[in-house]
């Protein structure tokens, strides 16, 4: 198990290029199964979760050609469906949350799809009902092997048929999965209460270029008319908004001067303004974000003087993946803020590690934490800790970089799942960080 050894206190300086969006790439890679023609995808991050999915695609028989760093060509002409029954598939699929999105394309093109219970972050219950209820609305027959936790869906003899689907939650992966199942399904499918975040829009726009008939992209109602086949295409993934938010929080906490290049500002929604709520200064320069050095930053209050609450919500609300970053950044602000994590009941449990470092945080319940900013009057103390998930892991890295002394973070494989070569990139900015295997 690898670890990071981090000496805090350095001021960082320079430009950073955000990686491709992990959550978009996982959708896009599954979508290559919808056509037998070549699909070229660029700006793919070199991270564990993405690399695992690429390996699964290879195991299915997908031809994968690496053109250059982050640039691949995929061809799913010859797919081995017997791989679905293999123990290797059950093992690999269970280690990756994004593997659930293989089911929609497989069902759409081949009439069946199976997946072991997906793995991923241990941040609370993440149910699969939305996915399979959608497939069943299209006529799919649900299959479940209780002993092996193996989920599946098969098309009936008469085939799938377009349907009206009202999602019980605006699930991003659920919407993506059902969209990919619907594009080759005869008839019209209407998905209401659909997720509409930029990464889902990217998937839909790519499918349209491949020949799909999708209307309402960017709204919560998608209308899809099934087509007989899809063609190949080229696609470039957006910058990762979660990494961009991580760099903003890092710059503020470490009193650093950092410019985030080519940040895809038009796709960031409320993210910049949410950081401004806790006092972070941002300068939007074209498509770049400059975070100047700040000695102090103050949390704002509402017009009636009450304490600000920052909570997650479906797009265009604030993404839950950045609440960990906002929380750790607020520990050195002036003022107090309530962090309300609505979606996952275990995501705030990493705050005990920040409390050990000297942060003043009251964990009200599994979903809410009040952060009382120290205004840099009492710097965080170095400690030894373990990364529980991707986003909490990077929050702990940020805390360690701002703390006095040398910290050790174990289980950094969790961080590697979502951040490409984060230690190397931090070193280029002046951070004192070492990877210990």
Secondary structure, DSSP 8 states (H G I E B T S, - for coil): --EEEEE-----EEEEE--B-HHHHHHHHHHGGG-SSEEEEES----HHHHHHHHHHHHHT-EEEEEETTEEEEE-SS--GGGGGSHHHHHHHTT-GGGGGHHHHHHHHHSEEEEE------SS----HHHHHHHHHTT-EEEEETTTTEEEEE--TT-----EEE-SS--HHHHHHHHHHHTTSSSEEEEES----HHHHHHHHHHHHTT-EEE-TTSSEEEEE--S----EEEE--B-HHHHHHHHHHHHHTT-EEEEES--GGG-TTHHHHHHHTT---EEETTEEEE---S--B--B-TTS-BEEEE--STTS--GGGHHHHHHHHTTSBSEEEEE--S-TTTTTTHHHHHHTT-EEEEEETTEEEEE--TTSS--B--EEE--SHHHHHHHHHHHHHSBSEEEEE-THHHHTTSTTHHHHHHHTT-EEEEE-
